[in-house]
C-alpha cells in the first residue's frame, strides 16, 4: 500500500513539474511573439563642443563639470598668449584685458572640461562640451535576428537603471541601415578561421514625458519594443 502511495505521489510531482514547464514555455513563447527586448541600450544625448575661433590662452573659465548654463552665457574668456620668463609659475604672463568671450551655443549642462585657465587652445579645439537635456533619446542595439520585427512608430517601454528601474514610454524613431560594427569590418575576409556571430543593429527610440527627470547620458536602460 505504501509503495503504491509513494508511486502516486511521485507521479503527481512529475505531472506538476511537466505542467509548470509547459506553462513556462507557453508564456515565454507568447511574450517573445509580442515584443523584442534588450539590455544592450543606453541613454544618448546631443553633445555640443564649445570652441574658440582663434588660437589663444584661456584667461578665465566660469563653469565646471555639471554646471547648468543658458544659451548665450559666457563660459570662458580667451586672449592672446604672451610667453614669459622661467620665473613665471604658469609659464605665461597675464593675458591682456581685451579677451574674447566664449559663449554657450545652447542651454544645457557641462559634460566635460578639456582646458583650464593658462592653457593654450587652438581653433576648433573644445574647451568644454555641453549636452542638451531637451534632446535626449535611447540608442538600443537589437540582434539582427530580431530586427525584422521592429518598425518605426512601435511603442517601447524603457526601464532606467539610474532611476531605480523607473519605466518610461517611448517610440521607435528610426532603424540604422547598417549593423553597429559595419565600419569596423574589413572589406574582405580571407581567413579560413571566420566564425559567424550575431550582429546588432542600432535603433533610435524617442522618450516621452521626461521633463524634470535626471536622465544621465550614457546610462544603461532596458527596452521592450511591442511588435504587436
C-alpha positions as CSV (number, residue, x, y, z in Angstrom):
1,X,0.0,0.0,0.0
2,X,2.8,2.4,0.9
3,X,4.7,1.6,-2.3
4,X,1.5,2.4,-4.3
5,X,1.0,5.6,-2.5
6,X,4.6,6.6,-3.0
7,X,4.4,5.9,-6.7
8,X,1.2,8.1,-6.9
9,X,3.0,10.9,-5.1
10,X,6.0,10.7,-7.5
11,X,3.7,10.6,-10.5
12,X,1.8,13.6,-9.2
13,X,5.0,15.6,-8.7
14,X,6.2,14.7,-12.2
15,X,2.9,15.8,-13.7
16,X,3.1,19.1,-11.8
17,X,6.6,19.7,-13.0
18,X,5.7,18.9,-16.6
19,X,2.7,21.3,-16.4
20,X,4.9,24.0,-14.9
21,X,7.4,23.6,-17.7
22,X,4.6,23.7,-20.3
23,X,3.1,26.8,-18.8
24,X,6.5,28.5,-18.7
25,X,7.1,27.5,-22.3
26,X,3.8,28.9,-23.4
27,X,4.3,32.2,-21.5
28,X,7.8,32.6,-22.9
29,X,6.6,31.9,-26.5
30,X,3.7,34.3,-26.0
31,X,6.0,37.0,-24.6
32,X,8.6,36.6,-27.3
33,X,5.9,36.9,-30.0
34,X,4.6,40.1,-28.5
35,X,7.8,42.1,-28.1
36,X,11.6,42.4,-28.6
37,X,13.7,43.1,-25.6
38,X,17.4,44.0,-25.0
39,X,19.5,45.4,-22.2
40,X,22.2,46.4,-24.7
41,X,20.9,50.0,-24.7
42,X,21.8,53.4,-23.2
43,X,20.6,57.0,-23.0
44,X,22.0,59.2,-25.7
45,X,22.1,63.0,-26.0
46,X,23.2,65.7,-28.4
47,X,26.7,66.7,-27.3
48,X,28.0,70.1,-28.4
49,X,31.6,71.1,-28.2
50,X,32.3,74.7,-27.2
51,X,35.4,76.1,-29.0
52,X,37.2,79.3,-29.9
53,X,37.7,80.6,-33.4
54,X,41.3,81.7,-32.8
55,X,44.4,80.5,-31.0
56,X,44.6,81.9,-27.6
57,X,45.2,81.5,-23.9
58,X,42.3,80.8,-21.5
59,X,42.1,83.8,-19.2
60,X,39.1,82.5,-17.2
61,X,36.8,79.6,-17.0
62,X,33.4,80.3,-15.4
63,X,31.9,76.8,-15.3
64,X,32.8,73.3,-14.2
65,X,31.5,69.7,-14.8
66,X,27.8,69.6,-14.0
67,X,27.2,73.3,-14.3
68,X,23.9,74.4,-15.8
69,X,24.4,77.1,-18.5
70,X,22.0,79.1,-20.6
71,X,22.3,79.9,-24.3
72,X,24.5,83.0,-24.7
73,X,26.0,82.7,-21.2
74,X,29.8,83.4,-21.1
75,X,31.6,80.2,-20.1
76,X,35.2,81.3,-20.7
77,X,37.4,84.1,-21.8
78,X,40.3,83.7,-24.2
79,X,43.1,86.2,-25.0
80,X,46.3,86.3,-27.0
81,X,49.1,84.2,-25.3
82,X,52.2,86.0,-24.1
83,X,55.3,83.9,-23.3
84,X,57.1,84.8,-20.1
85,X,60.4,84.1,-18.5
86,X,61.1,81.0,-16.4
87,X,60.2,82.7,-13.1
88,X,56.5,82.8,-14.0
89,X,55.0,79.7,-12.5
90,X,52.4,79.2,-15.2
91,X,54.8,80.0,-18.0
92,X,52.7,82.8,-19.3
93,X,52.2,86.5,-18.5
94,X,48.7,87.7,-17.6
95,X,46.7,87.8,-20.8
96,X,45.7,91.3,-22.0
97,X,42.3,92.5,-20.6
98,X,40.7,92.7,-24.1
99,X,40.0,89.0,-24.2
100,X,37.3,87.3,-26.3
101,X,34.2,85.9,-24.6
102,X,33.3,82.3,-25.3
103,X,29.6,81.8,-25.1
104,X,27.4,78.7,-24.8
105,X,25.7,78.0,-28.1
106,X,22.8,76.1,-26.4
107,X,21.3,75.7,-22.9
108,X,22.4,72.6,-21.1
109,X,24.9,71.0,-18.7
110,X,28.6,70.9,-18.8
111,X,29.6,67.3,-19.5
112,X,33.4,67.7,-19.9
113,X,36.1,70.3,-19.3
114,X,39.1,70.0,-21.5
115,X,41.1,73.1,-20.7
116,X,41.6,75.4,-17.8
117,X,43.0,79.0,-17.3
118,X,46.5,79.3,-18.5
119,X,46.1,76.6,-21.2
120,X,46.6,77.5,-24.9
121,X,43.8,76.4,-27.2
122,X,43.7,76.3,-31.0
123,X,40.8,77.0,-33.3
124,X,38.3,74.2,-33.2
125,X,39.7,72.6,-30.0
126,X,36.9,72.1,-27.4
127,X,37.2,74.0,-24.1
128,X,34.2,72.3,-22.7
129,X,31.3,70.1,-24.0
130,X,27.7,70.6,-23.3
131,X,24.7,68.2,-23.5
132,X,21.2,69.4,-24.2
133,X,18.7,67.8,-21.8
134,X,15.9,68.6,-24.1
135,X,17.4,66.5,-26.8
136,X,17.7,63.0,-25.3
137,X,16.9,59.6,-26.8
138,X,17.7,55.9,-26.3
139,X,20.1,54.0,-28.5
140,X,19.2,50.3,-28.4
141,X,21.2,47.6,-30.2
142,X,18.9,44.9,-31.4
143,X,20.0,41.4,-32.6
144,X,20.0,41.1,-36.4
145,X,17.8,38.0,-36.0
146,X,15.1,40.2,-34.4
147,X,15.4,43.4,-36.3
148,X,12.9,42.4,-39.0
149,X,10.1,42.7,-36.3
150,X,11.0,46.3,-35.4
151,X,9.2,49.1,-37.2
152,X,9.2,52.9,-36.7
153,X,6.3,54.0,-34.5
154,X,6.2,51.0,-32.3
155,X,5.6,51.6,-28.6
156,X,8.5,51.0,-26.3
157,X,8.9,50.6,-22.5
158,X,12.2,51.8,-21.2
159,X,13.5,50.8,-17.7
160,X,16.1,53.3,-16.5
161,X,18.8,51.8,-14.2
162,X,19.8,55.2,-12.7
163,X,16.2,55.9,-11.7
164,X,15.9,52.6,-9.8
165,X,14.2,50.8,-12.7
166,X,11.6,53.5,-13.3
167,X,9.7,52.7,-16.5
168,X,9.3,55.4,-19.2
169,X,7.4,55.3,-22.5
170,X,8.9,55.9,-25.9
171,X,8.6,55.1,-29.6
172,X,10.8,53.6,-32.3
173,X,12.1,56.6,-34.2
174,X,14.5,55.1,-36.7
175,X,16.5,52.0,-37.6
176,X,20.1,52.1,-38.8
177,X,20.6,50.7,-42.3
178,X,23.8,49.1,-41.2
179,X,25.0,46.9,-38.3
180,X,26.8,48.6,-35.4
181,X,30.2,47.1,-36.4
182,X,29.8,47.7,-40.2
183,X,32.6,50.3,-40.4
184,X,34.9,48.2,-38.2
185,X,34.8,45.2,-40.5
186,X,37.5,44.6,-43.2
187,X,36.3,44.8,-46.8
188,X,37.2,41.2,-47.4
189,X,37.8,38.3,-45.1
190,X,40.4,35.9,-46.5
191,X,40.9,34.0,-43.3
192,X,39.6,30.4,-43.1
193,X,39.1,30.8,-39.3
194,X,36.0,33.0,-39.7
195,X,33.2,32.3,-37.2
196,X,29.8,33.7,-37.6
197,X,28.5,35.8,-34.7
198,X,25.1,37.6,-34.3
199,X,25.5,41.3,-35.1
200,X,23.4,44.1,-33.6
201,X,21.6,46.9,-35.4
202,X,21.2,50.3,-33.7
203,X,17.7,51.6,-33.2
204,X,16.8,55.1,-32.1
205,X,14.0,55.4,-29.6
206,X,12.4,58.8,-28.6
207,X,11.4,59.3,-25.0
208,X,8.2,60.8,-23.7
209,X,7.3,62.8,-20.6
210,X,10.9,63.1,-19.3
211,X,10.6,66.7,-18.1
212,X,12.3,67.1,-14.7
213,X,13.8,63.6,-14.7
214,X,17.6,63.5,-14.0
215,X,18.4,61.3,-17.0
216,X,22.2,60.6,-17.4
217,X,23.6,60.4,-20.9
218,X,25.4,57.1,-21.3
219,X,23.4,55.5,-18.5
220,X,22.1,51.9,-19.0
221,X,18.5,51.1,-19.8
222,X,16.4,48.0,-20.8
223,X,13.9,48.3,-23.6
224,X,10.9,46.3,-24.5
225,X,9.6,47.0,-28.0
226,X,6.0,45.9,-28.6
227,X,5.8,44.4,-32.0
228,X,2.0,43.6,-32.0
